[in-house]
Amino acid sequence: MSASEHDAVVRSSFEKQVGIFSGEHSPFARRPHSPLAWLEPLDPDMIVLDVACGAAHVAEQAAPHVRQVVAIDLTPALLELGAERLRDAGITNVLLQEGNAAELPFLDASFDLVMCRGALHHFPHPEQAIAEMARLPSGGSGRRQRHGGDERRSA
C-alpha cells in the first residue's frame, strides 16, 4: 500500500468515527481523577524507567509513589532543567541520565515499569526505541510498556 493509499484509508476510517470525538461524554474528553491514572497501579517498591523524559515532569509525578525513577533523555539542557525542578520540589529518588532511546544503557529486565510519554514521534526510528524499551521490564506479572495512555502487556 502506498503512503497516499494509507492516508486515504486513515481519512475514511476517521470520517466514520467523528462522533466519538465530540461532546462531553467522548472518551477523549474525559479526564482521569489522577494525573497518574495512565501509570497506575504504582507500587512503593517499583523501579521505573522514564524514556525521553525531557525536564522530568512525569518522573516527578511518579517519584513519590515508587522506590526509584531513572529518567533518560538525549538533551542535556532539559536534564539540567529537570534536575533543578526536582531539587526545588525536594524529590530525591529520581536519577537523571543522558542517553539515546534507541540504545538504552541498561541490562535486560532492569525495571518494573518502562514508560515513555509523548515522545515516540520524535524518534527517527521509533521501532528501535520500542525494541529497547521492550527488553527492560522485569516481567513479574507480565511485561508492561506504556506510552501516553496506552498500555501493552505481554507474557
MODELLER restraints for C-alpha pairs under 7 A, 6 or more apart:
rsr = mdl.restraints
at = mdl.atoms
rsr.add(forms.Gaussian(group=physical.xy_distance, feature=features.Distance(at['CA:20:A'], at['CA:26:A']), mean=5.53, stdev=0.5))
rsr.add(forms.Gaussian(group=physical.xy_distance, feature=features.Distance(at['CA:21:A'], at['CA:28:A']), mean=6.37, stdev=0.5))
rsr.add(forms.Gaussian(group=physical.xy_distance, feature=features.Distance(at['CA:38:A'], at['CA:148:A']), mean=6.97, stdev=0.5))
rsr.add(forms.Gaussian(group=physical.xy_distance, feature=features.Distance(at['CA:38:A'], at['CA:149:A']), mean=4.93, stdev=0.5))
rsr.add(forms.Gaussian(group=physical.xy_distance, feature=features.Distance(at['CA:42:A'], at['CA:65:A']), mean=6.27, stdev=0.5))
rsr.add(forms.Gaussian(group=physical.xy_distance, feature=features.Distance(at['CA:42:A'], at['CA:66:A']), mean=6.57, stdev=0.5))
rsr.add(forms.Gaussian(group=physical.xy_distance, feature=features.Distance(at['CA:43:A'], at['CA:65:A']), mean=6.41, stdev=0.5))
rsr.add(forms.Gaussian(group=physical.xy_distance, feature=features.Distance(at['CA:43:A'], at['CA:66:A']), mean=5.65, stdev=0.5))
rsr.add(forms.Gaussian(group=physical.xy_distance, feature=features.Distance(at['CA:44:A'], at['CA:65:A']), mean=5.50, stdev=0.5))
rsr.add(forms.Gaussian(group=physical.xy_distance, feature=features.Distance(at['CA:44:A'], at['CA:66:A']), mean=4.15, stdev=0.5))
rsr.add(forms.Gaussian(group=physical.xy_distance, feature=features.Distance(at['CA:44:A'], at['CA:67:A']), mean=5.39, stdev=0.5))
rsr.add(forms.Gaussian(group=physical.xy_distance, feature=features.Distance(at['CA:45:A'], at['CA:66:A']), mean=5.81, stdev=0.5))
rsr.add(forms.Gaussian(group=physical.xy_distance, feature=features.Distance(at['CA:45:A'], at['CA:67:A']), mean=5.08, stdev=0.5))
rsr.add(forms.Gaussian(group=physical.xy_distance, feature=features.Distance(at['CA:46:A'], at['CA:66:A']), mean=5.12, stdev=0.5))
rsr.add(forms.Gaussian(group=physical.xy_distance, feature=features.Distance(at['CA:46:A'], at['CA:67:A']), mean=5.46, stdev=0.5))
rsr.add(forms.Gaussian(group=physical.xy_distance, feature=features.Distance(at['CA:46:A'], at['CA:68:A']), mean=6.79, stdev=0.5))
rsr.add(forms.Gaussian(group=physical.xy_distance, feature=features.Distance(at['CA:46:A'], at['CA:112:A']), mean=5.63, stdev=0.5))
rsr.add(forms.Gaussian(group=physical.xy_distance, feature=features.Distance(at['CA:47:A'], at['CA:66:A']), mean=6.62, stdev=0.5))
rsr.add(forms.Gaussian(group=physical.xy_distance, feature=features.Distance(at['CA:47:A'], at['CA:67:A']), mean=5.86, stdev=0.5))
rsr.add(forms.Gaussian(group=physical.xy_distance, feature=features.Distance(at['CA:47:A'], at['CA:68:A']), mean=4.85, stdev=0.5))
rsr.add(forms.Gaussian(group=physical.xy_distance, feature=features.Distance(at['CA:47:A'], at['CA:69:A']), mean=5.89, stdev=0.5))
rsr.add(forms.Gaussian(group=physical.xy_distance, feature=features.Distance(at['CA:47:A'], at['CA:111:A']), mean=5.36, stdev=0.5))
rsr.add(forms.Gaussian(group=physical.xy_distance, feature=features.Distance(at['CA:47:A'], at['CA:112:A']), mean=5.44, stdev=0.5))
rsr.add(forms.Gaussian(group=physical.xy_distance, feature=features.Distance(at['CA:47:A'], at['CA:113:A']), mean=6.84, stdev=0.5))
rsr.add(forms.Gaussian(group=physical.xy_distance, feature=features.Distance(at['CA:48:A'], at['CA:68:A']), mean=6.26, stdev=0.5))
rsr.add(forms.Gaussian(group=physical.xy_distance, feature=features.Distance(at['CA:48:A'], at['CA:69:A']), mean=4.72, stdev=0.5))
rsr.add(forms.Gaussian(group=physical.xy_distance, feature=features.Distance(at['CA:48:A'], at['CA:70:A']), mean=6.17, stdev=0.5))
rsr.add(forms.Gaussian(group=physical.xy_distance, feature=features.Distance(at['CA:48:A'], at['CA:111:A']), mean=5.59, stdev=0.5))
rsr.add(forms.Gaussian(group=physical.xy_distance, feature=features.Distance(at['CA:48:A'], at['CA:112:A']), mean=5.85, stdev=0.5))
rsr.add(forms.Gaussian(group=physical.xy_distance, feature=features.Distance(at['CA:48:A'], at['CA:113:A']), mean=4.85, stdev=0.5))
rsr.add(forms.Gaussian(group=physical.xy_distance, feature=features.Distance(at['CA:48:A'], at['CA:114:A']), mean=5.88, stdev=0.5))
rsr.add(forms.Gaussian(group=physical.xy_distance, feature=features.Distance(at['CA:49:A'], at['CA:69:A']), mean=5.77, stdev=0.5))
rsr.add(forms.Gaussian(group=physical.xy_distance, feature=features.Distance(at['CA:49:A'], at['CA:70:A']), mean=4.85, stdev=0.5))
rsr.add(forms.Gaussian(group=physical.xy_distance, feature=features.Distance(at['CA:49:A'], at['CA:71:A']), mean=5.79, stdev=0.5))
rsr.add(forms.Gaussian(group=physical.xy_distance, feature=features.Distance(at['CA:49:A'], at['CA:111:A']), mean=6.45, stdev=0.5))
rsr.add(forms.Gaussian(group=physical.xy_distance, feature=features.Distance(at['CA:49:A'], at['CA:113:A']), mean=6.31, stdev=0.5))
rsr.add(forms.Gaussian(group=physical.xy_distance, feature=features.Distance(at['CA:49:A'], at['CA:114:A']), mean=4.75, stdev=0.5))
rsr.add(forms.Gaussian(group=physical.xy_distance, feature=features.Distance(at['CA:49:A'], at['CA:115:A']), mean=6.13, stdev=0.5))
rsr.add(forms.Gaussian(group=physical.xy_distance, feature=features.Distance(at['CA:50:A'], at['CA:59:A']), mean=6.45, stdev=0.5))
rsr.add(forms.Gaussian(group=physical.xy_distance, feature=features.Distance(at['CA:50:A'], at['CA:70:A']), mean=6.18, stdev=0.5))
rsr.add(forms.Gaussian(group=physical.xy_distance, feature=features.Distance(at['CA:50:A'], at['CA:71:A']), mean=4.55, stdev=0.5))
rsr.add(forms.Gaussian(group=physical.xy_distance, feature=features.Distance(at['CA:50:A'], at['CA:72:A']), mean=6.29, stdev=0.5))
rsr.add(forms.Gaussian(group=physical.xy_distance, feature=features.Distance(at['CA:50:A'], at['CA:114:A']), mean=6.19, stdev=0.5))
rsr.add(forms.Gaussian(group=physical.xy_distance, feature=features.Distance(at['CA:50:A'], at['CA:115:A']), mean=5.03, stdev=0.5))
rsr.add(forms.Gaussian(group=physical.xy_distance, feature=features.Distance(at['CA:50:A'], at['CA:116:A']), mean=5.78, stdev=0.5))
rsr.add(forms.Gaussian(group=physical.xy_distance, feature=features.Distance(at['CA:51:A'], at['CA:71:A']), mean=6.11, stdev=0.5))
rsr.add(forms.Gaussian(group=physical.xy_distance, feature=features.Distance(at['CA:51:A'], at['CA:72:A']), mean=5.28, stdev=0.5))
rsr.add(forms.Gaussian(group=physical.xy_distance, feature=features.Distance(at['CA:51:A'], at['CA:73:A']), mean=6.54, stdev=0.5))
rsr.add(forms.Gaussian(group=physical.xy_distance, feature=features.Distance(at['CA:51:A'], at['CA:101:A']), mean=6.41, stdev=0.5))
rsr.add(forms.Gaussian(group=physical.xy_distance, feature=features.Distance(at['CA:51:A'], at['CA:115:A']), mean=6.13, stdev=0.5))
rsr.add(forms.Gaussian(group=physical.xy_distance, feature=features.Distance(at['CA:51:A'], at['CA:116:A']), mean=4.93, stdev=0.5))
rsr.add(forms.Gaussian(group=physical.xy_distance, feature=features.Distance(at['CA:52:A'], at['CA:72:A']), mean=5.66, stdev=0.5))
rsr.add(forms.Gaussian(group=physical.xy_distance, feature=features.Distance(at['CA:52:A'], at['CA:73:A']), mean=4.43, stdev=0.5))
rsr.add(forms.Gaussian(group=physical.xy_distance, feature=features.Distance(at['CA:52:A'], at['CA:74:A']), mean=6.94, stdev=0.5))
rsr.add(forms.Gaussian(group=physical.xy_distance, feature=features.Distance(at['CA:52:A'], at['CA:101:A']), mean=6.66, stdev=0.5))
rsr.add(forms.Gaussian(group=physical.xy_distance, feature=features.Distance(at['CA:52:A'], at['CA:116:A']), mean=6.40, stdev=0.5))
rsr.add(forms.Gaussian(group=physical.xy_distance, feature=features.Distance(at['CA:52:A'], at['CA:119:A']), mean=6.36, stdev=0.5))
rsr.add(forms.Gaussian(group=physical.xy_distance, feature=features.Distance(at['CA:53:A'], at['CA:71:A']), mean=5.66, stdev=0.5))
rsr.add(forms.Gaussian(group=physical.xy_distance, feature=features.Distance(at['CA:53:A'], at['CA:72:A']), mean=5.75, stdev=0.5))
rsr.add(forms.Gaussian(group=physical.xy_distance, feature=features.Distance(at['CA:53:A'], at['CA:73:A']), mean=5.44, stdev=0.5))
rsr.add(forms.Gaussian(group=physical.xy_distance, feature=features.Distance(at['CA:54:A'], at['CA:73:A']), mean=5.94, stdev=0.5))
rsr.add(forms.Gaussian(group=physical.xy_distance, feature=features.Distance(at['CA:54:A'], at['CA:78:A']), mean=5.33, stdev=0.5))
rsr.add(forms.Gaussian(group=physical.xy_distance, feature=features.Distance(at['CA:54:A'], at['CA:79:A']), mean=6.48, stdev=0.5))
rsr.add(forms.Gaussian(group=physical.xy_distance, feature=features.Distance(at['CA:55:A'], at['CA:78:A']), mean=4.79, stdev=0.5))
rsr.add(forms.Gaussian(group=physical.xy_distance, feature=features.Distance(at['CA:55:A'], at['CA:79:A']), mean=5.57, stdev=0.5))
rsr.add(forms.Gaussian(group=physical.xy_distance, feature=features.Distance(at['CA:55:A'], at['CA:81:A']), mean=5.66, stdev=0.5))
rsr.add(forms.Gaussian(group=physical.xy_distance, feature=features.Distance(at['CA:55:A'], at['CA:82:A']), mean=3.98, stdev=0.5))
rsr.add(forms.Gaussian(group=physical.xy_distance, feature=features.Distance(at['CA:56:A'], at['CA:71:A']), mean=6.91, stdev=0.5))
rsr.add(forms.Gaussian(group=physical.xy_distance, feature=features.Distance(at['CA:56:A'], at['CA:82:A']), mean=5.01, stdev=0.5))
rsr.add(forms.Gaussian(group=physical.xy_distance, feature=features.Distance(at['CA:59:A'], at['CA:69:A']), mean=6.30, stdev=0.5))
rsr.add(forms.Gaussian(group=physical.xy_distance, feature=features.Distance(at['CA:59:A'], at['CA:71:A']), mean=6.68, stdev=0.5))
rsr.add(forms.Gaussian(group=physical.xy_distance, feature=features.Distance(at['CA:59:A'], at['CA:94:A']), mean=6.92, stdev=0.5))
rsr.add(forms.Gaussian(group=physical.xy_distance, feature=features.Distance(at['CA:60:A'], at['CA:86:A']), mean=6.70, stdev=0.5))
rsr.add(forms.Gaussian(group=physical.xy_distance, feature=features.Distance(at['CA:63:A'], at['CA:69:A']), mean=6.10, stdev=0.5))
rsr.add(forms.Gaussian(group=physical.xy_distance, feature=features.Distance(at['CA:63:A'], at['CA:93:A']), mean=6.36, stdev=0.5))
rsr.add(forms.Gaussian(group=physical.xy_distance, feature=features.Distance(at['CA:63:A'], at['CA:94:A']), mean=6.64, stdev=0.5))
rsr.add(forms.Gaussian(group=physical.xy_distance, feature=features.Distance(at['CA:67:A'], at['CA:93:A']), mean=6.90, stdev=0.5))
rsr.add(forms.Gaussian(group=physical.xy_distance, feature=features.Distance(at['CA:68:A'], at['CA:93:A']), mean=5.10, stdev=0.5))
rsr.add(forms.Gaussian(group=physical.xy_distance, feature=features.Distance(at['CA:68:A'], at['CA:94:A']), mean=6.00, stdev=0.5))
rsr.add(forms.Gaussian(group=physical.xy_distance, feature=features.Distance(at['CA:69:A'], at['CA:93:A']), mean=6.30, stdev=0.5))
rsr.add(forms.Gaussian(group=physical.xy_distance, feature=features.Distance(at['CA:69:A'], at['CA:94:A']), mean=4.69, stdev=0.5))
rsr.add(forms.Gaussian(group=physical.xy_distance, feature=features.Distance(at['CA:69:A'], at['CA:95:A']), mean=6.27, stdev=0.5))
rsr.add(forms.Gaussian(group=physical.xy_distance, feature=features.Distance(at['CA:70:A'], at['CA:94:A']), mean=5.74, stdev=0.5))
rsr.add(forms.Gaussian(group=physical.xy_distance, feature=features.Distance(at['CA:70:A'], at['CA:95:A']), mean=4.77, stdev=0.5))
rsr.add(forms.Gaussian(group=physical.xy_distance, feature=features.Distance(at['CA:70:A'], at['CA:96:A']), mean=6.07, stdev=0.5))
rsr.add(forms.Gaussian(group=physical.xy_distance, feature=features.Distance(at['CA:71:A'], at['CA:94:A']), mean=6.90, stdev=0.5))
rsr.add(forms.Gaussian(group=physical.xy_distance, feature=features.Distance(at['CA:71:A'], at['CA:95:A']), mean=6.05, stdev=0.5))
rsr.add(forms.Gaussian(group=physical.xy_distance, feature=features.Distance(at['CA:71:A'], at['CA:96:A']), mean=4.87, stdev=0.5))
rsr.add(forms.Gaussian(group=physical.xy_distance, feature=features.Distance(at['CA:71:A'], at['CA:97:A']), mean=6.13, stdev=0.5))
rsr.add(forms.Gaussian(group=physical.xy_distance, feature=features.Distance(at['CA:72:A'], at['CA:96:A']), mean=5.89, stdev=0.5))
rsr.add(forms.Gaussian(group=physical.xy_distance, feature=features.Distance(at['CA:72:A'], at['CA:97:A']), mean=4.74, stdev=0.5))
rsr.add(forms.Gaussian(group=physical.xy_distance, feature=features.Distance(at['CA:72:A'], at['CA:98:A']), mean=5.51, stdev=0.5))
rsr.add(forms.Gaussian(group=physical.xy_distance, feature=features.Distance(at['CA:72:A'], at['CA:99:A']), mean=5.76, stdev=0.5))
rsr.add(forms.Gaussian(group=physical.xy_distance, feature=features.Distance(at['CA:73:A'], at['CA:79:A']), mean=6.90, stdev=0.5))
rsr.add(forms.Gaussian(group=physical.xy_distance, feature=features.Distance(at['CA:73:A'], at['CA:97:A']), mean=6.63, stdev=0.5))
rsr.add(forms.Gaussian(group=physical.xy_distance, feature=features.Distance(at['CA:73:A'], at['CA:98:A']), mean=5.17, stdev=0.5))
rsr.add(forms.Gaussian(group=physical.xy_distance, feature=features.Distance(at['CA:73:A'], at['CA:99:A']), mean=5.41, stdev=0.5))
rsr.add(forms.Gaussian(group=physical.xy_distance, feature=features.Distance(at['CA:73:A'], at['CA:100:A']), mean=6.53, stdev=0.5))
rsr.add(forms.Gaussian(group=physical.xy_distance, feature=features.Distance(at['CA:74:A'], at['CA:98:A']), mean=5.50, stdev=0.5))
rsr.add(forms.Gaussian(group=physical.xy_distance, feature=features.Distance(at['CA:74:A'], at['CA:99:A']), mean=5.05, stdev=0.5))
rsr.add(forms.Gaussian(group=physical.xy_distance, feature=features.Distance(at['CA:74:A'], at['CA:100:A']), mean=5.40, stdev=0.5))
rsr.add(forms.Gaussian(group=physical.xy_distance, feature=features.Distance(at['CA:75:A'], at['CA:98:A']), mean=6.93, stdev=0.5))
rsr.add(forms.Gaussian(group=physical.xy_distance, feature=features.Distance(at['CA:76:A'], at['CA:98:A']), mean=6.45, stdev=0.5))
rsr.add(forms.Gaussian(group=physical.xy_distance, feature=features.Distance(at['CA:79:A'], at['CA:96:A']), mean=6.49, stdev=0.5))
rsr.add(forms.Gaussian(group=physical.xy_distance, feature=features.Distance(at['CA:101:A'], at['CA:129:A']), mean=5.10, stdev=0.5))
rsr.add(forms.Gaussian(group=physical.xy_distance, feature=features.Distance(at['CA:102:A'], at['CA:128:A']), mean=5.21, stdev=0.5))
rsr.add(forms.Gaussian(group=physical.xy_distance, feature=features.Distance(at['CA:102:A'], at['CA:129:A']), mean=4.27, stdev=0.5))
rsr.add(forms.Gaussian(group=physical.xy_distance, feature=features.Distance(at['CA:102:A'], at['CA:132:A']), mean=6.31, stdev=0.5))
rsr.add(forms.Gaussian(group=physical.xy_distance, feature=features.Distance(at['CA:103:A'], at['CA:132:A']), mean=6.73, stdev=0.5))
rsr.add(forms.Gaussian(group=physical.xy_distance, feature=features.Distance(at['CA:104:A'], at['CA:132:A']), mean=6.32, stdev=0.5))
rsr.add(forms.Gaussian(group=physical.xy_distance, feature=features.Distance(at['CA:108:A'], at['CA:135:A']), mean=5.41, stdev=0.5))
rsr.add(forms.Gaussian(group=physical.xy_distance, feature=features.Distance(at['CA:108:A'], at['CA:136:A']), mean=4.79, stdev=0.5))
rsr.add(forms.Gaussian(group=physical.xy_distance, feature=features.Distance(at['CA:109:A'], at['CA:135:A']), mean=6.34, stdev=0.5))
rsr.add(forms.Gaussian(group=physical.xy_distance, feature=features.Distance(at['CA:109:A'], at['CA:136:A']), mean=4.36, stdev=0.5))
rsr.add(forms.Gaussian(group=physical.xy_distance, feature=features.Distance(at['CA:109:A'], at['CA:137:A']), mean=4.76, stdev=0.5))
rsr.add(forms.Gaussian(group=physical.xy_distance, feature=features.Distance(at['CA:109:A'], at['CA:138:A']), mean=3.85, stdev=0.5))
rsr.add(forms.Gaussian(group=physical.xy_distance, feature=features.Distance(at['CA:109:A'], at['CA:139:A']), mean=6.97, stdev=0.5))
rsr.add(forms.Gaussian(group=physical.xy_distance, feature=features.Distance(at['CA:110:A'], at['CA:136:A']), mean=5.50, stdev=0.5))
rsr.add(forms.Gaussian(group=physical.xy_distance, feature=features.Distance(at['CA:110:A'], at['CA:137:A']), mean=6.25, stdev=0.5))
rsr.add(forms.Gaussian(group=physical.xy_distance, feature=features.Distance(at['CA:110:A'], at['CA:138:A']), mean=5.86, stdev=0.5))
rsr.add(forms.Gaussian(group=physical.xy_distance, feature=features.Distance(at['CA:111:A'], at['CA:136:A']), mean=5.90, stdev=0.5))
rsr.add(forms.Gaussian(group=physical.xy_distance, feature=features.Distance(at['CA:111:A'], at['CA:137:A']), mean=4.86, stdev=0.5))
rsr.add(forms.Gaussian(group=physical.xy_distance, feature=features.Distance(at['CA:111:A'], at['CA:138:A']), mean=5.50, stdev=0.5))
rsr.add(forms.Gaussian(group=physical.xy_distance, feature=features.Distance(at['CA:112:A'], at['CA:137:A']), mean=5.31, stdev=0.5))
rsr.add(forms.Gaussian(group=physical.xy_distance, feature=features.Distance(at['CA:112:A'], at['CA:138:A']), mean=5.39, stdev=0.5))
rsr.add(forms.Gaussian(group=physical.xy_distance, feature=features.Distance(at['CA:113:A'], at['CA:137:A']), mean=5.70, stdev=0.5))
rsr.add(forms.Gaussian(group=physical.xy_distance, feature=features.Distance(at['CA:113:A'], at['CA:144:A']), mean=6.07, stdev=0.5))
rsr.add(forms.Gaussian(group=physical.xy_distance, feature=features.Distance(at['CA:113:A'], at['CA:145:A']), mean=6.68, stdev=0.5))
rsr.add(forms.Gaussian(group=physical.xy_distance, feature=features.Distance(at['CA:114:A'], at['CA:133:A']), mean=6.51, stdev=0.5))
rsr.add(forms.Gaussian(group=physical.xy_distance, feature=features.Distance(at['CA:114:A'], at['CA:137:A']), mean=6.20, stdev=0.5))
rsr.add(forms.Gaussian(group=physical.xy_distance, feature=features.Distance(at['CA:114:A'], at['CA:144:A']), mean=6.93, stdev=0.5))
rsr.add(forms.Gaussian(group=physical.xy_distance, feature=features.Distance(at['CA:114:A'], at['CA:145:A']), mean=5.38, stdev=0.5))
rsr.add(forms.Gaussian(group=physical.xy_distance, feature=features.Distance(at['CA:114:A'], at['CA:146:A']), mean=6.62, stdev=0.5))
rsr.add(forms.Gaussian(group=physical.xy_distance, feature=features.Distance(at['CA:115:A'], at['CA:145:A']), mean=6.02, stdev=0.5))
rsr.add(forms.Gaussian(group=physical.xy_distance, feature=features.Distance(at['CA:115:A'], at['CA:146:A']), mean=4.87, stdev=0.5))
rsr.add(forms.Gaussian(group=physical.xy_distance, feature=features.Distance(at['CA:115:A'], at['CA:147:A']), mean=5.92, stdev=0.5))
rsr.add(forms.Gaussian(group=physical.xy_distance, feature=features.Distance(at['CA:116:A'], at['CA:146:A']), mean=6.32, stdev=0.5))
rsr.add(forms.Gaussian(group=physical.xy_distance, feature=features.Distance(at['CA:116:A'], at['CA:147:A']), mean=4.83, stdev=0.5))
rsr.add(forms.Gaussian(group=physical.xy_distance, feature=features.Distance(at['CA:116:A'], at['CA:148:A']), mean=6.85, stdev=0.5))
rsr.add(forms.Gaussian(group=physical.xy_distance, feature=features.Distance(at['CA:117:A'], at['CA:147:A']), mean=4.98, stdev=0.5))
rsr.add(forms.Gaussian(group=physical.xy_distance, feature=features.Distance(at['CA:117:A'], at['CA:148:A']), mean=4.58, stdev=0.5))
rsr.add(forms.Gaussian(group=physical.xy_distance, feature=features.Distance(at['CA:118:A'], at['CA:147:A']), mean=6.80, stdev=0.5))
rsr.add(forms.Gaussian(group=physical.xy_distance, feature=features.Distance(at['CA:118:A'], at['CA:148:A']), mean=5.89, stdev=0.5))
rsr.add(forms.Gaussian(group=physical.xy_distance, feature=features.Distance(at['CA:120:A'], at['CA:126:A']), mean=5.80, stdev=0.5))
rsr.add(forms.Gaussian(group=physical.xy_distance, feature=features.Distance(at['CA:134:A'], at['CA:145:A']), mean=6.71, stdev=0.5))
rsr.add(forms.Gaussian(group=physical.xy_distance, feature=features.Distance(at['CA:137:A'], at['CA:143:A']), mean=5.69, stdev=0.5))
rsr.add(forms.Gaussian(group=physical.xy_distance, feature=features.Distance(at['CA:137:A'], at['CA:144:A']), mean=6.45, stdev=0.5))
rsr.add(forms.Gaussian(group=physical.xy_distance, feature=features.Distance(at['CA:142:A'], at['CA:153:A']), mean=6.14, stdev=0.5))
rsr.add(forms.Gaussian(group=physical.xy_distance, feature=features.Distance(at['CA:142:A'], at['CA:154:A']), mean=5.73, stdev=0.5))
rsr.add(forms.Gaussian(group=physical.xy_distance, feature=features.Distance(at['CA:142:A'], at['CA:155:A']), mean=4.98, stdev=0.5))
rsr.add(forms.Gaussian(group=physical.xy_distance, feature=features.Distance(at['CA:143:A'], at['CA:153:A']), mean=5.45, stdev=0.5))
rsr.add(forms.Gaussian(group=physical.xy_distance, feature=features.Distance(at['CA:143:A'], at['CA:154:A']), mean=5.28, stdev=0.5))
rsr.add(forms.Gaussian(group=physical.xy_distance, feature=features.Distance(at['CA:143:A'], at['CA:155:A']), mean=6.15, stdev=0.5))
rsr.add(forms.Gaussian(group=physical.xy_distance, feature=features.Distance(at['CA:144:A'], at['CA:151:A']), mean=6.90, stdev=0.5))
rsr.add(forms.Gaussian(group=physical.xy_distance, feature=features.Distance(at['CA:144:A'], at['CA:152:A']), mean=5.99, stdev=0.5))
rsr.add(forms.Gaussian(group=physical.xy_distance, feature=features.Distance(at['CA:144:A'], at['CA:153:A']), mean=5.11, stdev=0.5))
rsr.add(forms.Gaussian(group=physical.xy_distance, feature=features.Distance(at['CA:145:A'], at['CA:151:A']), mean=5.98, stdev=0.5))
rsr.add(forms.Gaussian(group=physical.xy_distance, feature=features.Distance(at['CA:145:A'], at['CA:152:A']), mean=5.68, stdev=0.5))
rsr.add(forms.Gaussian(group=physical.xy_distance, feature=features.Distance(at['CA:145:A'], at['CA:153:A']), mean=6.98, stdev=0.5))
rsr.add(forms.Gaussian(group=physical.xy_distance, feature=features.Distance(at['CA:146:A'], at['CA:152:A']), mean=6.50, stdev=0.5))
